[in-house]
């Protein structure tokens, strides 16, 4: 027994969740409002060494850069920062365990635009804490008293007023860290993490599933994902016949674009990379996945399709975006504008549910002759209704898996 923070004797969190492995430290990359190959055969990350024997109910899961983390029970209160982890929790039937997420209204509304088509599945985001509102707060992490922090301890010390000592303190006094941030872009982690390992989105999802002891749900959803990607890639035309595409966000003042690569490694591109389109800015080296592009550079690239990142979120208006481009002297000359192929993309912070819908969405936007036309999307609407015979994955199957019918 030990004394808790209120002075009352009770078992410590550390007796409930045993933290093992090195605590690591190290930044939140720019553009927040903002591999190689397809993620077609995900690895659950499970092995005989990851899970205790049947006589021992505890589960040990290894993730870089944390190391081994042992859980005596599935977490019931879960801290998340970026919404890919909230999406994972929902997909595993544990959405009600989430106590925080980045910009809850944006993240939650967007996820529910997709779950609208999954019977019995939704994410109750109202009232959740925004962990980055006013900066990452160590005091708030104490107050939330989570069972696990689905965040990267190498990323946390890059936040204001944080250092490695704070990361260690939270791990020892509250709950372990369990996350991997830099796989999103395959960017270099902070100095001191030479052994940092990168994962695909579905690899990472598999590890989170082990934390919740929900491997069966994970494996079933991974099969849906593999089937979806296989279906699309088996029908893709030769590369020379595929459209040129840009994934970009029009700046708030309409003066320039934040443009992103399509086919580079990293789980932030888990929805575009499987589609194999020709990246209009493939040769640009932005020292990362995105860079600033002016109208003249955009016109020189002149993509066939303009995927407007965040276009399915409540943070941007596709109506206003199209109007600004149509009214701009240079923007109006873009082929994508003239051919009405400025279309919404989703969020880069995607978990498995978002990923399935965003892959389907992109396939229809880029290859309508092969996979069916993408319906016109109006601001604030849910993901559009797709005729049953044009759906690229089975919604009911996904809903059943999330609901526990594996």
C-alpha positions as CSV (number, residue, x, y, z in Angstrom):
1,X,0.0,0.0,0.0
2,X,1.1,3.5,-0.6
3,X,-0.1,7.1,0.1
4,X,-1.8,8.7,-2.9
5,X,-1.6,12.4,-3.9
6,X,-4.5,13.2,-1.5
7,X,-2.8,11.5,1.4
8,X,-5.1,8.4,1.5
9,X,-3.6,4.9,1.6
10,X,-4.5,2.9,-1.5
11,X,-2.7,0.8,-4.2
12,X,-0.6,3.0,-6.4
13,X,-1.2,3.2,-10.2
14,X,2.2,1.6,-10.5
15,X,0.8,-1.5,-8.8
16,X,-2.0,-1.6,-11.4
17,X,0.1,-0.8,-14.5
18,X,3.7,-1.8,-14.3
19,X,5.9,0.3,-16.5
20,X,9.1,-1.3,-18.0
21,X,11.7,-0.1,-20.4
22,X,13.5,3.1,-20.9
23,X,11.6,6.4,-20.7
24,X,12.6,8.4,-23.7
25,X,12.4,12.0,-24.7
26,X,13.0,14.4,-27.3
27,X,9.1,18.1,-31.8
28,X,5.7,18.8,-32.6
29,X,6.2,19.3,-36.3
30,X,5.1,22.4,-38.0
31,X,1.8,22.7,-39.9
32,X,-0.5,21.1,-37.4
33,X,-3.7,22.6,-38.8
34,X,-2.3,21.9,-40.9
35,X,7.2,2.9,-45.8
36,X,7.6,3.0,-48.8
37,X,4.9,0.8,-50.4
38,X,1.4,0.2,-49.4
39,X,0.2,-0.9,-46.0
40,X,-1.5,-4.0,-47.4
41,X,-0.3,-6.7,-45.0
42,X,-0.2,-5.2,-41.5
43,X,1.7,-7.0,-38.7
44,X,-0.1,-7.2,-35.4
45,X,3.2,-7.0,-33.6
46,X,2.0,-9.9,-31.4
47,X,4.4,-12.7,-30.6
48,X,4.9,-15.3,-27.9
49,X,7.1,-12.9,-26.1
50,X,4.7,-10.0,-26.1
51,X,1.9,-11.7,-24.2
52,X,2.1,-13.5,-20.8
53,X,0.9,-17.1,-20.6
54,X,-2.7,-18.0,-20.0
55,X,-2.1,-18.4,-16.3
56,X,-0.9,-14.8,-16.0
57,X,-3.6,-12.2,-16.9
58,X,-1.0,-9.5,-17.5
59,X,0.0,-8.4,-21.0
60,X,3.3,-7.0,-22.0
61,X,3.5,-5.0,-25.1
62,X,6.6,-3.5,-26.7
63,X,6.7,-0.2,-28.6
64,X,9.5,2.1,-29.7
65,X,10.6,4.3,-28.1
66,X,9.1,3.2,-24.8
67,X,10.2,-0.4,-24.6
68,X,8.1,-3.0,-22.7
69,X,5.0,-2.0,-20.9
70,X,3.0,-4.5,-18.8
71,X,-0.7,-4.1,-18.2
72,X,-2.5,-6.1,-15.5
73,X,-5.8,-5.2,-17.1
74,X,-7.2,-3.3,-20.1
75,X,-7.0,0.5,-19.5
76,X,-10.3,2.1,-18.6
77,X,-9.2,5.8,-18.7
78,X,-7.1,6.7,-21.8
79,X,-5.3,9.9,-22.5
80,X,-4.8,10.7,-26.2
81,X,-3.3,13.7,-28.0
82,X,-3.7,13.1,-31.7
83,X,-7.0,11.6,-32.9
84,X,-5.5,8.5,-34.6
85,X,-5.4,7.0,-31.1
86,X,-9.0,8.0,-30.3
87,X,-10.0,6.4,-33.6
88,X,-8.2,3.2,-32.6
89,X,-10.0,3.1,-29.3
90,X,-13.4,3.5,-31.0
91,X,-12.5,0.8,-33.5
92,X,-11.6,-1.5,-30.6
93,X,-15.0,-0.8,-28.9
94,X,-13.3,1.3,-26.2
95,X,-14.1,4.8,-27.4
96,X,-15.7,5.6,-24.0
97,X,-12.4,5.1,-22.3
98,X,-10.9,8.2,-24.1
99,X,-10.7,11.3,-21.8
100,X,-8.9,13.7,-24.1
101,X,-8.2,14.5,-27.8
102,X,-6.7,17.3,-29.8
103,X,-9.4,19.8,-30.7
104,X,-12.3,17.6,-29.7
105,X,-15.0,19.2,-31.9
106,X,-12.8,18.9,-35.0
107,X,-11.5,15.4,-34.3
108,X,-14.8,14.1,-32.9
109,X,-17.0,15.6,-35.6
110,X,-14.8,14.3,-38.4
111,X,-14.6,10.8,-37.0
112,X,-18.4,10.8,-36.6
113,X,-18.8,11.9,-40.2
114,X,-17.5,8.4,-41.0
115,X,-19.0,6.4,-38.2
116,X,-22.4,7.7,-39.3
117,X,-22.3,4.8,-41.7
118,X,-21.5,2.2,-39.1
119,X,-24.5,1.0,-37.2
120,X,-24.1,1.4,-33.5
121,X,-20.7,3.1,-33.7
122,X,-20.0,6.7,-32.7
123,X,-17.5,8.8,-30.7
124,X,-18.9,10.8,-27.8
125,X,-16.4,13.7,-27.9
126,X,-18.3,16.5,-26.2
127,X,-16.7,17.5,-22.9
128,X,-13.4,15.8,-23.6
129,X,-10.2,17.7,-22.6
130,X,-8.0,19.2,-25.4
131,X,-4.5,18.3,-24.3
132,X,-2.8,21.0,-26.4
133,X,-5.1,23.8,-25.5
134,X,-2.8,26.2,-23.7
135,X,0.1,23.7,-23.9
136,X,0.6,20.2,-22.6
137,X,-0.2,20.4,-18.9
138,X,1.5,18.1,-16.4
139,X,-0.9,19.1,-13.8
140,X,-3.9,18.1,-16.0
141,X,-2.3,14.7,-16.6
142,X,-2.2,14.2,-12.8
143,X,-5.9,15.3,-12.6
144,X,-7.0,13.0,-15.4
145,X,-5.3,10.1,-13.6
146,X,-5.3,8.0,-16.8
147,X,-4.4,4.3,-17.0
148,X,-2.3,4.9,-20.1
149,X,-1.0,7.9,-22.1
150,X,-1.3,7.1,-25.8
151,X,1.4,9.6,-26.7
152,X,5.1,9.4,-27.6
153,X,7.4,10.1,-24.7
154,X,10.0,11.2,-27.2
155,X,7.6,13.9,-28.4
156,X,6.4,15.2,-25.0
157,X,9.7,16.9,-24.0
158,X,9.5,19.0,-27.1
159,X,6.5,20.8,-25.6
160,X,6.8,24.0,-23.7
161,X,7.9,23.6,-20.0
162,X,8.5,19.8,-20.5
163,X,11.7,17.8,-20.2
164,X,12.7,14.2,-19.7
165,X,12.3,14.5,-16.0
166,X,8.7,15.4,-16.4
167,X,8.1,12.4,-18.8
168,X,9.7,10.0,-16.2
169,X,7.6,11.5,-13.4
170,X,4.3,11.0,-15.2
171,X,5.2,7.5,-16.2
172,X,6.1,6.6,-12.6
173,X,3.4,8.5,-10.7
174,X,0.4,8.3,-13.1
175,X,0.6,5.8,-15.9
176,X,2.9,4.7,-18.7
177,X,3.4,6.4,-22.1
178,X,2.5,4.3,-25.1
179,X,2.8,6.0,-28.5
180,X,4.9,6.6,-31.5
181,X,4.8,10.1,-33.1
182,X,7.6,10.3,-35.6
183,X,6.4,7.3,-37.7
184,X,3.7,9.8,-38.9
185,X,6.3,11.4,-41.2
186,X,9.3,9.1,-40.8
187,X,11.0,12.3,-39.5
188,X,14.1,12.0,-37.3
189,X,13.2,11.9,-33.6
190,X,15.0,14.2,-31.1
191,X,18.6,13.6,-30.5
192,X,19.4,10.6,-28.4
193,X,17.0,8.2,-30.1
194,X,19.2,6.3,-32.6
195,X,17.2,3.1,-32.1
196,X,13.8,4.7,-32.8
197,X,11.6,2.3,-34.8
198,X,9.0,3.3,-37.4
199,X,5.7,1.7,-37.8
200,X,2.9,1.7,-40.3
201,X,-0.5,2.9,-39.2
202,X,-1.8,-0.7,-39.0
203,X,1.3,-1.9,-37.2
204,X,0.7,0.8,-34.6
205,X,-3.0,-0.1,-34.4
206,X,-2.0,-3.7,-33.7
207,X,0.1,-2.7,-30.7
208,X,-2.7,-0.6,-29.3
209,X,-5.0,-3.5,-29.7
210,X,-2.7,-5.6,-27.6
211,X,-2.9,-3.0,-24.9
212,X,-6.7,-3.4,-24.8
213,X,-6.5,-7.2,-25.3
214,X,-8.5,-6.7,-28.5
215,X,-6.3,-8.6,-31.0
216,X,-9.3,-10.3,-32.6
217,X,-11.0,-7.0,-33.4
218,X,-7.7,-5.7,-34.8
219,X,-7.1,-8.7,-37.0
220,X,-10.6,-8.6,-38.4
221,X,-10.3,-4.9,-39.3
222,X,-6.8,-5.5,-40.7
223,X,-8.4,-8.0,-43.1
224,X,-10.9,-5.5,-44.2
225,X,-8.1,-3.0,-44.8
226,X,-6.0,-5.5,-46.7
227,X,-8.9,-6.5,-48.9
228,X,-9.7,-2.8,-49.6
229,X,-6.2,-2.0,-50.7
230,X,-5.9,-5.2,-52.7
231,X,-9.1,-4.4,-54.5
232,X,-8.0,-1.0,-55.5
233,X,-4.4,-1.8,-56.4
234,X,-5.4,-4.7,-58.6
235,X,-7.4,-2.4,-60.8
236,X,-5.0,0.6,-61.0
237,X,-4.0,1.7,-64.5
238,X,-0.3,1.9,-65.5
239,X,1.5,4.8,-63.7
240,X,1.7,6.8,-66.9
241,X,-2.1,6.8,-67.1
242,X,-2.8,7.8,-63.5
243,X,-3.8,11.4,-62.7
244,X,-1.4,14.0,-61.3
245,X,-2.5,15.0,-57.9
246,X,-1.7,17.5,-55.1
247,X,-2.8,17.2,-51.5
248,X,-2.8,20.7,-50.1
249,X,-4.5,23.2,-47.8
250,X,-5.3,26.7,-48.9
251,X,-4.0,29.1,-46.3
252,X,-6.5,30.9,-44.2
253,X,-5.9,34.2,-46.0
254,X,-6.1,32.5,-49.4
255,X,-2.6,33.7,-50.3
256,X,-0.7,30.4,-50.6
257,X,-0.9,26.7,-50.2
258,X,0.5,24.2,-47.7
259,X,1.2,21.2,-50.0
260,X,1.9,17.6,-49.0
261,X,3.5,14.7,-50.6
262,X,1.4,11.7,-51.5
263,X,3.6,8.6,-51.7
264,X,6.3,9.1,-49.1
265,X,6.7,6.8,-46.1
266,X,4.8,7.6,-42.9
267,X,1.3,6.9,-41.5
268,X,0.1,10.4,-42.2
269,X,0.0,9.3,-45.9
270,X,-1.7,6.0,-45.2
271,X,-4.7,7.1,-47.2
272,X,-3.0,8.4,-50.3
273,X,0.0,6.1,-50.7
274,X,-2.0,3.0,-51.5
275,X,-3.7,4.9,-54.4
276,X,-0.5,5.3,-56.3
277,X,-1.3,8.6,-58.0
278,X,1.3,10.8,-59.6
279,X,2.4,13.4,-57.0
280,X,2.5,16.8,-58.7
281,X,5.3,17.9,-56.4
282,X,7.1,14.6,-56.1
283,X,10.4,16.2,-56.9
284,X,10.1,18.9,-54.3
285,X,12.3,18.4,-51.2
286,X,10.7,20.3,-48.4
287,X,12.8,18.6,-45.7
288,X,9.6,16.9,-44.6
289,X,6.2,15.9,-46.0
290,X,5.0,19.4,-46.8
291,X,6.1,22.9,-47.9
292,X,4.7,26.3,-48.9
293,X,3.6,26.7,-52.5
294,X,2.5,29.9,-54.2
295,X,-0.1,30.2,-56.9
296,X,2.4,30.3,-59.7
297,X,4.1,27.1,-58.6
298,X,0.7,25.5,-58.2
299,X,-0.2,26.5,-61.8
300,X,3.1,25.2,-63.1
301,X,2.4,21.8,-61.5
302,X,-1.2,22.1,-62.6
303,X,-2.5,18.9,-61.0
304,X,-5.5,17.0,-62.5
305,X,-7.0,16.6,-59.0
306,X,-6.7,18.9,-55.9
307,X,-7.3,17.0,-52.7
308,X,-7.9,19.7,-50.0
309,X,-6.6,18.3,-46.8
310,X,-9.0,18.9,-43.8
311,X,-11.8,19.4,-46.3
312,X,-14.0,16.9,-44.5
313,X,-13.5,18.5,-41.1
314,X,-15.4,21.4,-39.7
315,X,-12.3,23.5,-39.8
316,X,-12.5,24.3,-43.5
317,X,-15.3,25.2,-45.9
318,X,-15.0,23.5,-49.3
319,X,-17.5,26.0,-50.7
320,X,-15.3,28.9,-49.6
321,X,-12.2,27.2,-50.8
322,X,-13.6,26.6,-54.3
323,X,-14.9,30.1,-54.5
324,X,-11.5,31.6,-53.6
325,X,-9.8,29.6,-56.2
326,X,-12.3,30.4,-58.9
327,X,-12.1,34.1,-58.1
328,X,-8.3,34.2,-58.1
329,X,-6.6,35.3,-61.3
330,X,-4.1,32.5,-61.3
331,X,-6.1,29.9,-59.2
332,X,-8.9,30.0,-61.8
333,X,-6.6,28.7,-64.4
334,X,-5.9,25.5,-62.6
335,X,-7.2,22.4,-64.5
336,X,-8.6,21.0,-61.2
337,X,-10.6,24.2,-60.7
338,X,-11.9,24.3,-64.3
339,X,-12.8,20.6,-64.3
340,X,-14.5,20.7,-60.9
341,X,-11.9,18.4,-59.3
342,X,-11.2,20.3,-56.2
343,X,-12.4,17.8,-53.7
344,X,-12.3,17.3,-49.9
345,X,-9.7,15.1,-48.2
346,X,-9.9,14.0,-44.7
347,X,-7.5,14.3,-41.8
348,X,-3.9,13.2,-41.7
349,X,-4.3,12.2,-38.1
350,X,-6.2,9.1,-39.1
351,X,-6.8,5.9,-37.3
352,X,-8.2,2.7,-38.8
353,X,-11.8,3.9,-39.3
354,X,-10.9,7.1,-40.9
355,X,-8.3,5.3,-43.0
356,X,-10.8,2.9,-44.5
357,X,-13.2,5.7,-45.5
358,X,-10.4,8.0,-46.7
359,X,-8.9,5.3,-48.9
360,X,-12.3,4.7,-50.5
361,X,-12.9,8.4,-50.9
362,X,-9.6,9.0,-52.6
363,X,-10.1,6.0,-54.9
364,X,-13.3,7.5,-56.1
365,X,-12.0,11.0,-56.4
366,X,-8.9,10.0,-58.4
367,X,-10.3,7.0,-60.4
368,X,-14.0,7.6,-60.9
369,X,-14.2,5.5,-64.0
370,X,-12.9,2.5,-62.1
371,X,-14.4,2.9,-58.6
372,X,-17.5,5.0,-59.1
373,X,-18.1,8.7,-59.0
374,X,-17.4,10.7,-55.8
375,X,-20.7,12.4,-54.8
376,X,-20.7,16.1,-54.4
377,X,-19.8,17.0,-50.7
378,X,-21.4,19.9,-49.0
379,X,-19.9,21.6,-45.9
380,X,-21.0,20.0,-42.6
381,X,-22.4,16.9,-44.1
382,X,-21.4,13.4,-43.1
383,X,-19.4,11.2,-45.5
384,X,-21.7,10.9,-48.5
385,X,-24.0,7.9,-49.1
386,X,-22.4,5.6,-51.5
387,X,-24.6,3.1,-53.4
388,X,-24.2,-0.4,-52.0
389,X,-22.8,-1.8,-55.3
390,X,-20.1,1.0,-55.4
391,X,-18.9,0.7,-51.8
392,X,-15.3,-0.6,-51.7
393,X,-15.6,-2.1,-48.2
394,X,-18.5,-3.6,-46.3
395,X,-19.8,-1.1,-43.7
396,X,-21.9,-3.7,-41.9
397,X,-18.9,-6.0,-41.5
398,X,-16.9,-3.1,-40.0
399,X,-19.7,-2.2,-37.7
400,X,-20.1,-5.8,-36.5
401,X,-16.4,-6.0,-35.8
402,X,-16.4,-2.8,-33.8
403,X,-19.4,-4.1,-31.9
404,X,-17.7,-7.3,-31.0
405,X,-19.0,-9.7,-33.6
406,X,-15.6,-10.9,-34.8
